């Protein structure tokens, strides 16, 4: 009789709210299962579209939505338990739920920005359209930073802190931080100037005549720019450095230049006009030479051992390896033209005139006649 009484008392006092908690958790489990099935079905349908935004939205929503369902379900179940238990620990349920909801929304937005960035790059590359990776990277970084800062301020407001007080303290503290971290801020604004002015982008070949900097840009961060040198070593350059040096960007050249000087013998000076005319004609008919640019072939100097002419022209390609193949072909054809006219390339020579001859002592008499 006492056992039946205790069991009835238990179910009247505790059994109902325990059943309610179980029901809430079970509904959360069903909700999570249902959203996974629905999103998986939607993903198969959206894969057939060419819009990069819907795929990014769906992919970004998967895990945060699952976490949101469990946060709401567990917090609701905790509130049911709090109404019965009356424990102090349950007082943190509501603010914790609010903070976790903000975290979930922030996580979703950050994932969406990242997914959208990747989908935009993939879509443009599939269409063969150019992609400005530097600008796109800067925009996505600013968006993520804005989302995180906003989420932090909203979280503080939710927890009862005054945002105006936080901002005022940040303004005063920012002065001290600015002095303490001026190098860090200089690098940050240096990176911002790189994103705005765009003197180079990821993948560009850059070099500086002021510093020993030359290589391919791998990454542009807010503090450092990573440059891969031609010997495959990574070079980490603080962004503030680029505000004080000159930077060349050979990747953006329109043509590559061939500028060479050739010398022939003095006895072949009479053939100079014909040689330069044939070299100029060869360059104008060469398929790899850009004839819309400056093209010059002229007798330029009477040197110590040769008479010189120079070639000044530009190739159509800017690819370094292709340029050297073209330059080799041009140089060999110039040599053929010189030989075709019966001339020879000159090399440094010296003539010694001895007026009375030279006699070698302690040796068989050998006389070198003058002239």
WOZINOR-V826032 format. One record per residue. N is the residue number from 1. PHI is phi in degrees with one decimal (* if undefined). BURIAL is I if it has 24 or more other C-alpha atoms within 12 Angstrom, else O. D_FIRST is the distance of its C-alpha to the first C-alpha in Angstrom with 2 decimals. Layout:
# WOZINOR-V826032
n = (N | N)
phi = (PHI | PHI)
burial = (BURIAL | BURIAL)
d_first = (D_FIRST | D_FIRST)
This chain:
# WOZINOR-V826032
n = (1 | 2 | 3 | 4 | 5 | 6 | 7 | 8 | 9 | 10 | 11 | 12 | 13 | 14 | 15 | 16 | 17 | 18 | 19 | 20 | 21 | 22 | 23 | 24 | 25 | 26 | 27 | 28 | 29 | 30 | 31 | 32 | 33 | 34 | 35 | 36 | 37 | 38 | 39 | 40 | 41 | 42 | 43 | 44 | 45 | 46 | 47 | 48 | 49 | 50 | 51 | 52 | 53 | 54 | 55 | 56 | 57 | 58 | 59 | 60 | 61 | 62 | 63 | 64 | 65 | 66 | 67 | 68 | 69 | 70 | 71 | 72 | 73 | 74 | 75 | 76 | 77 | 78 | 79 | 80 | 81 | 82 | 83 | 84 | 85 | 86 | 87 | 88 | 89 | 90 | 91 | 92 | 93 | 94 | 95 | 96 | 97 | 98 | 99 | 100 | 101 | 102 | 103 | 104 | 105 | 106 | 107 | 108 | 109 | 110 | 111 | 112 | 113 | 114 | 115 | 116 | 117 | 118 | 119 | 120 | 121 | 122 | 123 | 124 | 125 | 126 | 127 | 128 | 129 | 130 | 131 | 132 | 133 | 134 | 135 | 136 | 137 | 138 | 139 | 140 | 141 | 142 | 143 | 144 | 145 | 146 | 147 | 148 | 149 | 150 | 151 | 152 | 153 | 154 | 155 | 156 | 157 | 158 | 159 | 160 | 161 | 162 | 163 | 164 | 165 | 166 | 167 | 168 | 169 | 170 | 171 | 172 | 173 | 174 | 175 | 176 | 177 | 178 | 179 | 180 | 181 | 182 | 183 | 184 | 185 | 186 | 187 | 188 | 189 | 190 | 191 | 192 | 193 | 194 | 195 | 196 | 197 | 198 | 199 | 200 | 201 | 202 | 203 | 204 | 205 | 206 | 207 | 208 | 209 | 210 | 211 | 212 | 213 | 214 | 215 | 216 | 217 | 218 | 219 | 220 | 221 | 222 | 223 | 224 | 225 | 226 | 227 | 228 | 229 | 230 | 231 | 232 | 233 | 234 | 235 | 236 | 237 | 238 | 239 | 240 | 241 | 242 | 243 | 244 | 245 | 246 | 247 | 248 | 249 | 250 | 251 | 252 | 253 | 254 | 255 | 256 | 257 | 258 | 259 | 260 | 261 | 262 | 263 | 264 | 265 | 266 | 267 | 268 | 269 | 270 | 271 | 272 | 273 | 274 | 275 | 276 | 277 | 278 | 279 | 280 | 281 | 282 | 283 | 284 | 285 | 286 | 287 | 288 | 289 | 290 | 291 | 292 | 293 | 294 | 295 | 296 | 297 | 298 | 299 | 300 | 301 | 302 | 303 | 304 | 305 | 306 | 307 | 308 | 309 | 310 | 311 | 312 | 313 | 314 | 315 | 316 | 317 | 318 | 319 | 320 | 321 | 322 | 323 | 324 | 325 | 326 | 327 | 328 | 329 | 330 | 331 | 332 | 333 | 334 | 335 | 336 | 337 | 338 | 339 | 340 | 341 | 342 | 343 | 344 | 345 | 346 | 347 | 348 | 349 | 350 | 351 | 352 | 353 | 354 | 355 | 356 | 357 | 358 | 359 | 360 | 361 | 362 | 363 | 364 | 365 | 366 | 367 | 368 | 369 | 370 | 371)
phi = (* | -67.3 | -63.6 | -62.0 | -65.2 | -65.4 | -65.1 | -64.3 | -63.2 | -62.1 | -69.9 | -73.9 | -93.7 | -109.7 | -63.1 | -67.8 | -71.3 | -65.5 | -63.3 | -64.5 | -61.1 | -60.8 | -62.5 | -63.4 | -64.1 | -65.9 | -63.7 | -62.4 | -63.6 | -63.4 | -61.7 | -64.3 | -62.4 | -66.0 | -66.8 | -63.7 | -64.6 | -64.6 | -66.5 | -65.7 | -67.5 | -63.9 | -61.4 | -64.8 | -77.8 | -75.8 | -63.6 | -81.5 | -89.1 | -98.9 | -78.1 | -76.0 | -77.3 | -67.2 | -64.1 | -65.0 | -63.5 | -67.9 | -65.3 | -70.4 | -83.9 | -54.7 | -72.5 | -61.0 | -64.7 | -62.8 | -65.8 | -63.2 | -60.4 | -70.4 | -63.4 | -66.3 | -64.7 | -67.4 | -66.4 | -65.5 | -65.4 | -65.9 | -66.4 | -63.5 | -66.7 | -65.6 | -65.6 | -98.9 | -81.2 | 56.2 | -98.1 | -66.5 | -61.8 | -73.9 | -69.6 | -89.8 | -62.6 | -65.8 | -63.9 | -63.9 | -61.5 | -62.3 | -64.6 | -66.1 | -63.9 | -63.6 | -61.8 | -63.8 | -63.2 | -64.1 | -60.2 | -62.3 | -65.8 | -64.6 | -63.5 | -64.0 | -63.0 | -66.1 | -65.0 | -62.9 | -59.9 | -63.7 | -68.1 | -64.5 | -62.1 | -64.4 | -66.0 | -69.0 | -66.4 | -65.0 | -85.9 | 77.0 | -89.2 | -69.3 | -123.4 | -86.0 | -64.2 | -65.3 | -65.4 | -62.0 | -64.5 | -64.7 | -64.4 | -67.3 | -64.6 | -64.0 | -64.9 | -63.1 | -63.2 | -64.1 | -63.2 | -67.8 | -64.8 | -61.5 | -62.6 | -63.2 | -66.7 | -65.2 | -62.8 | -61.8 | -63.7 | -65.0 | -82.0 | 99.3 | -83.0 | -83.2 | -65.7 | -61.3 | -65.4 | -63.1 | -66.4 | -64.6 | -63.2 | -64.3 | -66.2 | -71.0 | -69.4 | -62.8 | -65.5 | -65.0 | -64.4 | -60.3 | -70.4 | -72.9 | -121.8 | -65.3 | -66.7 | -64.4 | -67.5 | -62.0 | -67.5 | -62.4 | -71.2 | -63.9 | -65.0 | -64.0 | -66.2 | -63.5 | -66.6 | -80.7 | -80.1 | 53.2 | -67.4 | -155.5 | -128.3 | -62.0 | 98.5 | -77.5 | -92.6 | -126.1 | -155.1 | -127.0 | -71.6 | -85.1 | -130.2 | -83.9 | -123.0 | -159.5 | 161.8 | -104.9 | -71.8 | -98.7 | -154.9 | -114.9 | -98.1 | -77.8 | -116.4 | -127.5 | -113.1 | -97.1 | -118.5 | -92.8 | -70.2 | -73.4 | -94.1 | 71.0 | -96.4 | -77.4 | -119.3 | -101.7 | -111.5 | -59.9 | -62.9 | -64.7 | -62.7 | -70.3 | -79.6 | -121.5 | -129.8 | -86.9 | -123.9 | -94.8 | -125.1 | -62.1 | -64.2 | -99.2 | -66.8 | -91.6 | -146.8 | -113.6 | -100.3 | -108.8 | -135.5 | -134.3 | -114.7 | -122.7 | -119.4 | -116.3 | -67.2 | -64.4 | -70.3 | -102.1 | -63.4 | -68.3 | -96.0 | -59.5 | -61.1 | -67.8 | -64.1 | -64.5 | -66.0 | -69.7 | -64.1 | -64.1 | -64.4 | -61.5 | -66.6 | -66.7 | -97.5 | -75.7 | -67.6 | -95.8 | -96.7 | -86.0 | -77.1 | -79.5 | -95.2 | -59.9 | -135.0 | -136.3 | -138.5 | -143.3 | -67.5 | -118.9 | -163.1 | -102.9 | -86.9 | -64.6 | -124.6 | -158.4 | -106.9 | -111.0 | -129.8 | -119.8 | -119.0 | -134.0 | -155.9 | -129.9 | -89.4 | -75.2 | -83.4 | -113.2 | -72.7 | -60.0 | -67.5 | -66.4 | -59.1 | -70.3 | -65.7 | -65.3 | -62.7 | -59.7 | -62.9 | -64.6 | -63.3 | -66.1 | -68.7 | -64.7 | -63.0 | -63.0 | -63.9 | -60.1 | -67.3 | -62.1 | -88.3 | 75.5 | -100.7 | -135.2 | -69.2 | -86.5 | -138.3 | -59.4 | -134.5 | -136.4 | -116.7 | -106.8 | -102.2 | -112.5 | -66.7 | -109.0 | 83.0 | -131.4 | -111.8 | -90.6 | -87.2 | 55.7 | -156.1 | -52.3 | -62.7 | -126.4 | -112.6 | -97.0 | -70.1 | -66.0 | 90.5)
burial = (O | O | O | O | O | O | O | O | O | O | O | O | O | O | O | O | I | I | O | O | I | O | O | I | I | O | O | I | O | O | O | I | O | O | I | I | O | O | I | O | O | O | O | O | O | O | O | O | O | O | O | I | I | I | I | I | I | I | I | I | I | I | I | I | I | I | I | I | I | I | I | I | I | I | I | I | I | I | I | I | I | O | O | O | O | O | O | O | O | O | O | O | I | O | O | I | I | I | I | I | I | I | I | I | I | I | I | I | I | I | I | I | I | I | I | I | I | I | I | I | I | O | O | O | O | O | O | O | O | O | O | O | I | I | I | I | I | I | O | I | I | O | O | I | O | O | I | I | O | O | I | I | I | I | I | O | O | O | O | O | O | O | O | O | O | O | O | O | O | O | O | O | O | O | O | O | O | O | O | O | O | O | O | O | O | I | I | I | I | I | I | I | I | I | I | O | O | I | I | I | I | I | I | I | I | I | I | O | O | O | O | O | I | I | I | I | I | I | I | I | I | I | I | I | I | I | I | I | O | O | O | O | O | O | I | I | I | I | I | I | I | I | O | O | O | O | I | O | I | I | I | O | O | O | I | I | I | I | O | O | I | I | I | I | I | I | O | I | I | O | I | I | O | O | I | I | O | I | I | I | O | I | I | I | O | O | O | I | I | I | O | O | O | O | I | I | I | I | I | O | O | O | O | O | O | I | I | I | I | I | I | I | I | I | I | I | I | I | O | O | O | O | O | O | O | I | I | O | O | I | I | O | O | I | I | O | I | I | O | O | I | O | I | I | I | I | O | O | O | O | O | O | O | O | O | O | O | O | O | O | O | O | O | O | O | O | O | O | O | O | O)
d_first = (0.00 | 3.83 | 5.45 | 5.28 | 6.28 | 8.77 | 10.05 | 10.76 | 12.35 | 14.32 | 15.70 | 16.60 | 18.40 | 19.70 | 19.40 | 22.07 | 24.75 | 24.29 | 24.82 | 27.80 | 29.28 | 28.97 | 30.61 | 33.44 | 34.16 | 34.14 | 36.53 | 38.75 | 38.87 | 39.86 | 42.38 | 43.98 | 44.22 | 45.73 | 48.29 | 49.45 | 50.09 | 51.84 | 54.03 | 54.96 | 56.08 | 58.02 | 59.66 | 61.12 | 62.60 | 63.95 | 65.70 | 68.22 | 69.30 | 72.00 | 70.40 | 69.35 | 67.08 | 64.36 | 63.91 | 63.73 | 61.18 | 58.91 | 59.19 | 58.55 | 55.45 | 53.54 | 51.92 | 51.72 | 49.95 | 47.32 | 46.82 | 46.70 | 43.90 | 41.75 | 42.65 | 41.67 | 38.48 | 37.27 | 38.35 | 36.48 | 33.31 | 33.88 | 34.26 | 30.87 | 29.34 | 31.48 | 30.15 | 26.65 | 27.62 | 30.52 | 32.34 | 36.11 | 36.84 | 35.99 | 38.99 | 41.34 | 39.86 | 42.15 | 45.43 | 44.71 | 44.18 | 47.46 | 49.36 | 48.11 | 49.12 | 52.58 | 52.75 | 51.89 | 54.55 | 57.07 | 56.35 | 56.86 | 60.16 | 61.51 | 60.68 | 62.27 | 65.46 | 65.70 | 65.10 | 67.58 | 70.19 | 69.91 | 69.96 | 73.03 | 74.91 | 74.06 | 75.00 | 78.34 | 79.23 | 78.48 | 80.92 | 83.50 | 83.38 | 83.94 | 80.98 | 81.49 | 78.89 | 79.79 | 79.26 | 76.09 | 74.67 | 75.60 | 73.96 | 70.68 | 70.59 | 71.18 | 68.47 | 65.89 | 66.90 | 66.63 | 63.13 | 61.91 | 63.51 | 62.11 | 58.62 | 58.93 | 60.01 | 57.26 | 54.68 | 56.06 | 55.94 | 52.30 | 51.39 | 53.07 | 56.47 | 59.58 | 61.72 | 64.80 | 64.32 | 63.84 | 66.98 | 68.95 | 67.93 | 68.83 | 72.25 | 73.02 | 71.54 | 73.33 | 76.66 | 75.70 | 74.21 | 77.37 | 79.57 | 77.34 | 76.93 | 80.26 | 80.92 | 77.58 | 78.30 | 81.83 | 80.48 | 77.97 | 80.73 | 83.02 | 80.52 | 80.24 | 84.03 | 84.06 | 81.60 | 83.65 | 87.20 | 86.36 | 89.29 | 87.51 | 84.46 | 82.28 | 84.47 | 87.77 | 90.37 | 91.26 | 93.56 | 94.89 | 98.47 | 97.34 | 94.71 | 94.16 | 91.63 | 91.95 | 89.49 | 86.98 | 84.29 | 80.85 | 78.55 | 78.99 | 76.23 | 75.85 | 77.20 | 79.03 | 81.03 | 80.97 | 84.32 | 84.85 | 88.37 | 90.60 | 90.02 | 86.29 | 85.22 | 82.82 | 84.36 | 82.05 | 83.99 | 82.58 | 82.95 | 84.93 | 87.75 | 88.54 | 89.42 | 92.34 | 93.83 | 95.60 | 93.72 | 95.41 | 93.53 | 95.61 | 92.95 | 94.16 | 97.84 | 99.51 | 102.06 | 103.10 | 106.63 | 109.29 | 111.84 | 114.24 | 117.86 | 120.25 | 123.63 | 126.61 | 129.91 | 132.73 | 135.01 | 132.57 | 132.63 | 134.70 | 131.83 | 129.26 | 129.51 | 129.01 | 126.08 | 124.20 | 124.86 | 123.45 | 120.38 | 119.68 | 120.07 | 117.73 | 115.02 | 115.39 | 114.90 | 112.04 | 108.82 | 106.60 | 108.68 | 107.81 | 111.23 | 109.89 | 109.64 | 112.53 | 114.65 | 117.61 | 119.99 | 122.92 | 125.51 | 124.27 | 126.18 | 129.00 | 127.27 | 128.88 | 128.72 | 127.81 | 127.95 | 124.43 | 122.68 | 119.06 | 116.44 | 113.89 | 111.46 | 107.77 | 105.58 | 103.24 | 100.27 | 98.39 | 96.58 | 97.82 | 98.16 | 99.92 | 102.24 | 103.55 | 104.26 | 106.25 | 108.05 | 109.06 | 110.48 | 112.45 | 113.91 | 115.02 | 116.68 | 118.52 | 119.83 | 120.99 | 122.84 | 124.61 | 125.71 | 126.79 | 129.32 | 130.72 | 129.33 | 127.24 | 124.46 | 125.88 | 124.66 | 125.73 | 129.24 | 131.82 | 135.62 | 137.58 | 141.34 | 143.45 | 147.03 | 148.93 | 146.76 | 144.83 | 146.13 | 143.74 | 145.03 | 144.56 | 144.09 | 146.28 | 148.16 | 146.17 | 147.35 | 145.22 | 147.60 | 146.91 | 145.62)
